[in-house]
């Protein structure tokens, strides 16, 4: 009744406030970027984040900035990453860029934190604002996910990790749908932080390789292809681990229940 309407009103106001505050932060960081000598950043705009063919230009500009303004580049990178994930946008270009700009452990940390907070922001925005739109566009997928989430409510963390690893549901859909099917925020956040590490590693390794091959116009070599195949095989195996864990837990619960009946 009135209490639910008041709570929904507060959630919508909070979501809009979060959106405006973070958008203002991103705009301020981009506008306050210090000047740089030369023309390496001519023609660079945020729109290039969606163009995988311009990664080299982004890398050259960001590298030049990073040498003199490390903290500003890192703060802008994180703010833009969280904003793109919060709006259910793709961040693969930023993951590759992170691998080109930072040492691998730091790139993994930054992209993992960006995934966790950006996905959680999308979770909150979807729960407050996007429920009617998502329900109308994806009714069948939403109902299937709701039934699966209900069935796995006792293993919610492992279930969320599996959602991040499976290739059958894209991350942007998980971010939009999870708040609408009863998935709590805490396991969602933890799974967003740790369950995405395999795919992030693949992308950051790509960026590191592109950095090393930057002078040759980013032509990939056979060593990268071997690493990519090994990592893809590892990811395929790892995505089965959460399902195996859930299956074993259910078998143990069923065995315990049968012993009690006897």
N, C-alpha and C positions, 0 to 999 in steps of 0.2 A: 503494500500500500504506500502510504505517504513516506514511511521510513526508507523503503527501497528507492522511491523516486528521488528522495533527498540524497541518498548514497550515490546513485547514478549521476546526479547533477554535480556532486563534489568530485567524482572520478573524472567526469568530462572536463570540468574546470581545471583540475590538476593536470590532466593530460595536455590540454591546450597550453597551460602555463609552461609545462616541461618542453613542449615543442617550440614555443616562442623563445624561451630562455636559451635553449641549445642552438636554435637557429641564429639568434643574435650573437652568441659566442663564436660560431663558425664564421659569420660575416665579419665580426671584429678582427678575428685572427687573420683572415684573408686580406682585409683592407689595411691592416697594420703591418703587413709583411715588409721588412726593411728592403731598401733598394739594393740591387746587385749590379756590378759592373758587367759590361758586355751585353750581347743579345741572345744568350743561351735560353732565356725564358720568354722570348718574344713569341706571341701566339699561344701561350699556355693559358688554359682556363679550366675551371672545374668540370666542364663538359667532357674533357679528355679522359676523365676517370671511367667513362663508359666505353672508351675506344681502345680496345686491346692492341690495335696497330700503332698506337702512339705511345706505347710504354717507354720506348727509348727516349723520346722527347721529355716525358715526365721525369724519367730517371736522371737525365742530364741536368734539368732545371733543379730538381730536388737535391741532387748531389752538390751543385754549386751553392745552393742556399745552406745546405747542411754544414759545409765547411766553416762558414762564418756564423751561423745562427742555429746551432744544434737544437737548443731547447724550443725555439719557435717552430722549427720544422716538425719536431716530435709532437708538440702540443697540437699543432694544426692537423698533423696526420691522425692523431687519436680522435680529435673532435670531428673530423670529416668521416672517419671510419664509423664512429658511433652513430653519426647522423644518417649515413647511408643504410646501416643495418636497422636503425630505428624506423626508417621509412620503407622497410622490406626491400631495399635495393641490393644489387649485387656488389660485392666487395672484392672480387677476385683480383681486379687490377691493383687495388691497394695492397693485397697480400703479396703479390709478385713484387710490387714496389718496395715493400718492407724488406723482402729478402735481398733486394739490390742495394738498399740503403744501410741496413744494420747487420751486425753479426747474427748468425742464425739463432742462438739462444734468446737474444733480445728481440729479434723479429717474431719468434714464437710467442714470447711473453706479451708483446704489444698487440699482436693480432688476436691472441687468446682473450686478453682483457677486453679488447674492442668487440669481439664476438659476444662475450658474456653480457657486457653492459648495453651494447647496441641491440642485441636480441631481446634483452629484458625491457628495454625502452619500447621496442616494437610490441612486445607482449602487453605492456601497460596501455599503449595507444590503441591496440586492437580491442582489448577488453572494454575500453571506455568509449571508443568512437566507431570502430569498424565492424561491430557485430552484425548489423543488418546487411552490409555489403558482402562480407565473407559468406554469410549464410545463404545469400541469394546466388552468388557466383559458384560456390563449391558445396552444394547441399549433400551430395553423395559422399564425397571425401570427408566432409566434416562429420557425418553420421558414422562412417566407418572408423574414423579416429576416435570418436567418442566411445564407441563400443569397445575398442581395443584398450583405451585408457581405463575404462571401467573394469575390464577383465584383469588389468595389470596394476590395479591401485595399490596392491601390497608390495609391488616392486617398482615404484614410480621412478626412482632415480635410475635404475638400470634400464627401464623402459625409455626414459628420456635420452640416455646415452645411446641406445640403439637407434632412436629417431635421428640423432645427429650423424650416425654412421651409415644408415641405410641409404641406398641410392634411389629408393622408390618414392620418397617424400622430400622435396627440396626444402632447404632450411627456411626460405622465406615463407613457405606455407606453414611449417611448424611454428614459426614465430607468430603468425597471424591466428592460427587455429588453436594452439594449446590453451590460451586463456578461455576459449569458448567451449572447451570440452572438459573442463574441470581439472586441468593439470596445475598443481600448485607452483608458485613462483620459485620457491627455494630449490627443488630438484631441477627445475627448468634452468635456473641460473648456473648451477653446478655442472650440469650436463653441457650447457653452452660453452663453459670454460674449458672443460676437459675432453668432451666427446668430439670436438671439432679439431683436435690437435693433429690427427692424421691427414686430413685434407689440407689444413693450414701448412703442415710440413711440406707437402707436395708443392704447394704454391710458393712458399718461401724458398725452397730449394730451386725452383724454377727461376725466381728472381736472382738468387745468388749466382746461378749459372749464367743468366743473361748479363749480369754485371761483369763477370769474368770475360764474357765474349762480346762486350759492348763495342769494342773497336772493330769487330768483324760484322757489324750490323745484326748482332744477336742470332747468328746461325748456330743451331744446336748441334752438338756432337754426339758420337755414339755412346760416350760415357754417361751423358745425361739420359739418353734413352734407356740404358741399362738400369740406372737408378730409378727412373720413372716406372719401369715395368716391375722392379722388385717392390717398390713402395705401393704400387697398385695391388699387387698380390697380397702384400701384408695387410692393406686396408680391407681387402675382401675377406681375409681370415678373421681380422679383428671384429668386423661387424657381426660375425656369428657368435662371438663370445657372450654378449648380453643375452641373446636368445637361449644359449646353452645354460647360462646361469639361471634364468627364469624357469626353464624346463626342469632343471634339477631341483629347484626349490619347490615347484609344484609336485614333483614326484615324491619328495620327502614329506610334504604336507599330506598328500593322499595316503602315503604309507602310514603316517602317524594316525590319521583318521580311521583307517581300516583296523589298526591295532586296538584303538579305543573301542570300536564296535565289537571286536572279539572279546 
